[in-house]
Amino acid sequence: MTYVTMGERIQTARKSRGLTPSQLARRVSVKVATLNNWESDRSEPRANKLVGLAGVLGVNMIWLLEGSDDGSNMPPNVDVLETADLQSKIVRLQSMHERMVQLLFEISSEVNRVQRGIKDDQEADQEASN
């Protein structure tokens, strides 16, 4: 029997969900380097991050910790599902925030362009009247 590390289980579950390291790191609110350390067994997630990992990956925490009981015969923990749902909403909100900042920058640039045009027109009118 082959021993599978926690890092290998995290990576396997991530890949089975079709997530990139960046996507999973964002959903669990950690840096990609932290996730890479977990997946390479250089470090292990703290309890609060383990809960988030299990929720996002849709696996049982015991399976992540020990490799036993993949949770297929157990209903998912409601708290974990709620946490994963909230994390998903946070990711969507962050995306919306980034888009809003981008739109505000575009609007601000457009306002500045229009104001420069008005100022140039006023100066041209003033020179013409002199």
N, C-alpha and C positions, 0 to 999 in steps of 0.2 A: 504494500500500500504506500502511495506517495504522500508525503507530508506537504500540505498546501498552507502557505503563510497567510496572515491577515492581509498583507499587501496584495498578494495574488488574488485573494477572494474579492477585495475591493475592486481591483482592476478587471477581473472577470465579470463582476456584476455591472460595473460601469459600461464595459463593452457590450454586454448583453442588452443593456438599455439603450445602446446607440449614442452614448454621450462621449464627448471629448473630455480630456482632463480639464480644460478651461471651463466647459459648461458645468461639469460636476462641482468644480471648485467654487464657481459663482453661486450655484444653488445651495451649497453647504456653507457659504460665507467664509471661505478660506482662500489663501493665495494658491496659485497653481504649484508653486514650489513646495508648499505644505502637503498638497495632495500627492505630488511626486514622491515626497519623503515617505508618506504612508504606503504608497503602492510599491516602493522599493524596500520597505521594511526598515528604513532608517529611523522612523519614529512611528508612534501609534496615536490615533485620534483620542482626544479626551472624551469623557462620557457624553457631554452635550453635543459634540460633533458626531459621535457615534450614532446617536439617536437621529440626527439629521441625515447622515449617510444612509442608515437603514431605511428611513422614510423615502428619500429621493430614489434610492436604488430598488426599493420594493422588496427588501429582504429582511429576514429576522436578525435582530442584533446578536443572538446567540450564534447564529451561523457566521456572522462577521467576526465575532470574538474567537470562537473555538472551531469553526468548520463543521460543527455537528448541527443536526436539525435545521434543514434549510427553510423551515417554516411552511413547506408546501401543505402540511397537514394541519396547520394552525391558521386561524384568521389573522390578518394583519392587525397590529396594535392600533386602536383608534387614535390614540394620542400621536403616534408616529404619522398616521395618515393626515391628521390635522396639521401637524408640523410641516409635513411635505407640502400640503396645500397652501399654507401660509407662506412658505418659502417660495413657492411658485408665484404667488401673488406679488411678493417682494421683487422678484426678478422682473416680472411684467411692469411693475411700477418704476423700477430703475430704468428700464428700457424707455418707458413713456417719458420719464424725467429727462433722459438724454435727448430724446427727440424734441421736447419742449425747449430745452436750452439751445439746441440747434436752430429751432424756429425763431426764438427770441433774438439770437445773433443775426439771423437773416433779416428780420424785421428792423432791427436796430441799424444794420448796414443800409437798408433801403431808405429808412427815415433820414439818415445822414446824407445819402445821395440826393434825396429830394430837397433837403434843406440847403445843400450847396447849390443846387440848381436855382432855387428861389433867390438865394443871396446873389448869385451871379446875374440873374435877371434884374434884380433891384439895382445892382451896381451899373448894369448896362443902361437901364432906364434913367438913372441919375446922370450918367455921363452924357446921354443923348439930350437931356433937358438943359444941360449946361452949355 
